[in-house]
């Protein structure tokens, strides 16, 4: 073992608080008939997360354990898992704060399992794309070749600010009882983003989204259980967004919601002495 690795091991051993047992749900469709739990003894030090524990298992105990992760700081949304019976971000879950000597880890429910702790997120992202989660402008040419920023006040930004923090971790989808019983249900994440863009004063696409969300498998399937908001690591509160979306649709269907023209463009006024931006390095082909 290299000198650097030896030093790292010594530091970790000096800081060990206790040992916990990781029960990791494993399943390899090419070899296993059904999922099973494998157990690992993991040393724990202060500040250690469940993701840290899984990395220890993979690097030191069992290299066959599969799971997703990337940023390790609650931004990418990759490491969503079912930890001790609740959807959580592995990188944001402190082992010592769980207050138990046994940590059971499984892939997120309401999604098919690819292998071990890796869920198939394809349906989740398909539903996200279905609600058109982007600004829609009637003047497509103006949107593709902007001459400046779209006008928006700080107060108008507050309409949707909370719902723009979504990191697409799918914890809300995994916690949703409606998603568990209706595979076609759009889910809390997609519906919350439909509301986020529909109340954005720069957007003109509500009429297009309403055809998607005002559906038997859309926002009306939500029973307001609130489980989605409870597990959201970013405080997005998708349950609230869905109820607000229902209100928008009711006003629209009753003819009380006026068609809105998106915010205008503020012409660019470069400050004196500021150099002109360089030409684009990537040109989109038609």
C-alpha positions in Angstrom: 0.0 0.0 0.0 1.3 3.5 -0.9 2.4 5.8 1.9 -0.4 8.2 1.1 -3.0 5.5 1.4 -1.5 4.3 4.7 -1.8 7.9 6.1 -5.4 8.2 5.0 -6.3 4.9 6.7 -4.6 6.0 9.9 -6.5 9.3 10.0 -9.8 7.5 9.5 -9.1 4.9 12.2 -8.3 7.6 14.7 -11.7 9.3 14.0 -13.9 6.3 14.1 -16.9 6.9 16.3 -18.7 3.5 15.9 -19.5 0.8 13.4 -22.8 0.4 11.7 -24.2 -2.3 9.5 -25.1 -1.4 5.9 -27.9 -3.7 4.5 -27.7 -3.0 0.8 -30.3 -4.3 -1.6 -28.6 -6.0 -4.5 -29.9 -7.3 -7.8 -28.1 -8.2 -11.0 -30.7 -9.1 -13.6 -28.1 -11.2 -15.5 -27.4 -13.5 -12.5 -30.1 -13.1 -9.8 -33.7 -14.4 -9.8 -34.8 -11.8 -7.3 -33.3 -9.0 -5.2 -31.5 -9.8 -1.9 -29.8 -7.9 0.9 -26.0 -8.0 1.4 -24.6 -6.8 4.8 -21.4 -4.8 5.4 -19.8 -3.5 8.5 -18.9 0.1 8.0 -16.7 2.3 10.3 -18.2 5.7 10.9 -16.6 9.0 11.7 -18.2 12.4 12.4 -19.5 14.1 9.3 -19.7 10.8 7.3 -22.7 10.5 5.0 -24.5 7.4 3.7 -22.8 8.1 0.3 -19.4 8.1 2.1 -20.3 4.7 3.6 -21.3 3.3 0.2 -18.0 4.4 -1.3 -16.2 2.7 1.6 -18.1 -0.5 0.8 -17.3 -0.3 -2.9 -13.7 0.6 -2.5 -12.8 -1.7 0.5 -15.4 -4.4 0.8 -17.4 -5.2 -2.3 -16.5 -3.7 -5.7 -19.7 -5.1 -7.3 -22.1 -2.7 -5.5 -23.6 -0.3 -8.0 -25.1 3.1 -7.3 -25.2 6.6 -8.8 -23.5 9.7 -7.5 -21.7 12.8 -8.9 -21.4 16.1 -7.1 -21.6 14.7 -3.5 -23.0 18.1 -2.3 -26.8 17.9 -2.9 -26.8 19.7 -6.3 -26.8 17.0 -9.1 -29.7 14.9 -7.7 -28.0 11.6 -8.7 -27.7 9.7 -5.4 -31.4 9.5 -4.4 -32.0 6.2 -2.5 -34.5 4.6 -0.2 -32.7 4.9 3.1 -34.3 3.4 6.2 -37.7 3.5 4.6 -37.6 7.0 3.3 -36.4 8.6 0.0 -33.3 10.6 0.8 -30.2 12.0 -0.9 -27.3 9.7 0.2 -24.8 12.7 0.1 -27.0 14.8 2.4 -27.8 12.1 4.9 -25.5 12.0 7.9 -25.1 8.5 9.3 -24.9 9.6 12.9 -28.0 11.7 12.6 -30.0 8.6 11.6 -29.5 7.3 15.2 -29.4 3.6 14.4 -26.7 0.9 14.1 -28.4 -0.7 11.0 -28.9 1.3 7.8 -31.0 -0.4 5.1 -30.5 1.0 1.6 -32.6 0.1 -1.4 -33.3 1.7 -4.9 -36.0 4.4 -5.1 -39.6 2.9 -5.4 -42.0 3.8 -8.2 -39.2 3.2 -10.7 -37.9 0.0 -12.3 -34.6 -1.3 -11.0 -31.7 -1.6 -13.4 -29.2 -3.0 -10.9 -28.5 -2.8 -7.2 -29.3 0.8 -6.1 -29.7 2.1 -9.7 -33.3 2.9 -10.7 -34.4 3.4 -14.3 -35.2 7.2 -14.4 -36.3 7.2 -18.0 -40.0 7.5 -17.4 -39.4 10.2 -14.8 -37.5 12.4 -17.3 -39.9 11.7 -20.1 -42.7 13.1 -17.9 -40.5 16.1 -17.1 -40.0 16.8 -20.8 -43.7 16.3 -21.5 -44.8 19.4 -19.6 -42.4 21.6 -21.7 -40.2 22.9 -18.8 -38.8 25.9 -20.6 -39.8 29.3 -21.6 -42.2 29.4 -24.6 -42.5 32.5 -26.7 -44.8 33.1 -29.6 -42.1 35.0 -31.5 -39.7 32.1 -32.0 -37.3 34.1 -34.0 -36.9 36.7 -31.2 -36.3 33.9 -28.7 -33.7 32.2 -30.8 -31.9 35.5 -31.5 -32.4 37.7 -28.4 -31.3 41.3 -28.4 -31.4 41.6 -24.7 -32.8 40.3 -21.4 -36.5 39.7 -20.8 -37.9 42.3 -18.4 -38.9 40.9 -14.9 -39.2 42.6 -11.5 -38.0 41.0 -8.3 -41.6 40.6 -7.2 -42.5 38.7 -10.4 -39.5 36.5 -9.8 -40.8 35.5 -6.4 -43.9 34.0 -8.0 -41.9 31.0 -9.1 -38.5 31.3 -7.3 -39.2 28.5 -4.8 -40.2 26.0 -7.5 -37.1 26.7 -9.6 -34.8 25.0 -7.1 -35.7 21.5 -8.2 -32.7 19.3 -8.9 -34.7 16.4 -10.5 -33.6 13.9 -7.9 -36.9 12.1 -8.2 -37.4 11.7 -4.4 -40.8 13.3 -4.6 -41.8 10.9 -7.3 -40.6 7.9 -5.2 -42.6 9.1 -2.2 -45.8 9.8 -4.1 -48.6 7.3 -3.4 -50.4 8.3 -6.6 -47.3 7.5 -8.7 -47.2 4.1 -7.0 -50.7 3.3 -8.1 -50.8 5.1 -11.5 -47.8 4.6 -13.8 -49.1 7.2 -16.2 -49.4 9.9 -13.5 -47.1 12.8 -14.4 -45.9 13.0 -10.9 -45.1 15.9 -8.5 -41.9 17.0 -10.1 -43.2 17.4 -13.6 -46.4 19.2 -12.4 -44.5 21.5 -10.1 -42.3 22.5 -13.1 -45.4 23.0 -15.2 -46.6 25.6 -12.7 -43.1 27.1 -12.3 -43.0 28.0 -16.0 -46.7 28.9 -16.3 -46.4 31.7 -13.8 -43.1 33.0 -15.2 -44.0 36.4 -16.6 -41.6 35.8 -19.5 -43.5 32.7 -20.6 -46.4 32.5 -23.1 -46.9 28.7 -23.2 -49.6 28.1 -20.6 -52.2 27.1 -23.3 -49.8 24.4 -24.5 -49.0 23.0 -21.1 -52.7 23.0 -20.0 -53.4 20.3 -22.6 -50.9 18.1 -20.9 -51.5 18.7 -17.2 -55.3 19.1 -17.3 -55.7 15.3 -17.8 -56.9 12.3 -15.9 -53.3 11.4 -15.2 -52.3 15.0 -14.6 -52.7 17.4 -11.7 -56.3 16.2 -10.8 -54.8 12.8 -9.8 -53.0 14.4 -6.9 -54.7 13.7 -3.6 -52.5 16.2 -1.6 -50.8 13.6 0.5 -47.9 15.9 0.9 -45.3 13.1 0.9 -43.5 14.7 -2.0 -42.9 18.0 -0.2 -41.9 16.2 3.0 -38.9 14.4 1.2 -37.8 17.3 -1.1 -34.2 18.1 -0.2 -34.5 21.7 -1.6 -37.8 22.8 -0.1 -39.5 23.1 -3.5 -42.9 22.0 -2.0 -44.3 20.4 -5.2 -47.6 19.6 -3.3 -48.2 23.3 -3.0 -47.3 23.9 -6.7 -49.8 21.3 -7.8 -52.6 22.9 -5.9 -51.7 26.3 -7.3 -51.6 24.8 -10.8 -55.2 23.4 -10.3 -56.3 27.0 -9.5 -54.7 28.3 -12.7 -56.5 25.6 -14.8 -59.9 26.4 -13.1 -59.5 30.1 -13.9 -58.6 29.2 -17.5 -61.5 26.8 -18.0 -63.9 29.3 -16.5 -62.6 32.1 -18.8 -61.3 34.1 -15.9 -57.6 33.8 -16.8 -56.6 36.3 -19.4 -54.1 35.3 -22.1 -50.9 36.9 -21.1 -48.3 38.4 -23.4 -44.8 37.6 -22.2 -42.5 40.2 -20.7 -40.8 42.4 -23.3 -37.1 42.6 -24.0 -34.8 45.1 -22.5 -32.4 46.3 -25.2 -28.8 45.8 -24.4 -27.0 48.9 -23.2 -23.3 48.0 -22.7 -21.5 50.2 -20.2 -18.6 52.4 -21.3 -15.3 50.6 -21.2 -16.8 47.1 -21.2 -15.6 45.0 -24.1 -18.0 43.4 -26.5 -18.7 39.7 -26.0 -16.8 37.4 -28.3 -18.6 35.5 -31.0 -20.2 32.2 -30.3 -17.8 29.2 -30.4 -20.7 26.8 -31.0 -23.1 27.5 -33.8 -26.4 25.6 -33.9 -27.2 24.2 -37.3 -30.7 24.5 -38.8 
